Amino acid sequence: MSEPAPTEVDVDPRLLEILVCPVTHGTLTLDRARGELISRSARLAYPIRDGVPIMLPEEARELGEGE
């Protein structure tokens, strides 16, 4: 049984301005379709659950090639 596809999420733009990757302290970009905050420098995608970014490296998904 597969997990349901995430619905598009939105994050307050002011929050995006202050959040940084906890690993690299670099900027994050929002992937609304996947419901994730992306750290290109760390190659990690942090999930957003119930509107709350989960900024724990152990909860992040590693980005694949080309992501």
Steps between C-alpha positions, in 0.01 A plus 500: 500500500651836398475827689256758365654781297555813708277796430657832412617689806569864563737653752494858623759690291631670816575156646688400183715811537627393843518121469835351400627148455610367841791316337652768274324815624423567134179619339197281443254493212139391525376211289124551537406193298702262718447686827870538571766760567803432283862556599700468179831542685427209738305305232216453751123554486335582831132398525219737589235326710171669588654833395804457726849462349682206660857628509668187632772347279391149601148574367630642169498312172823486300465655156556271209695570183352786305284629785 
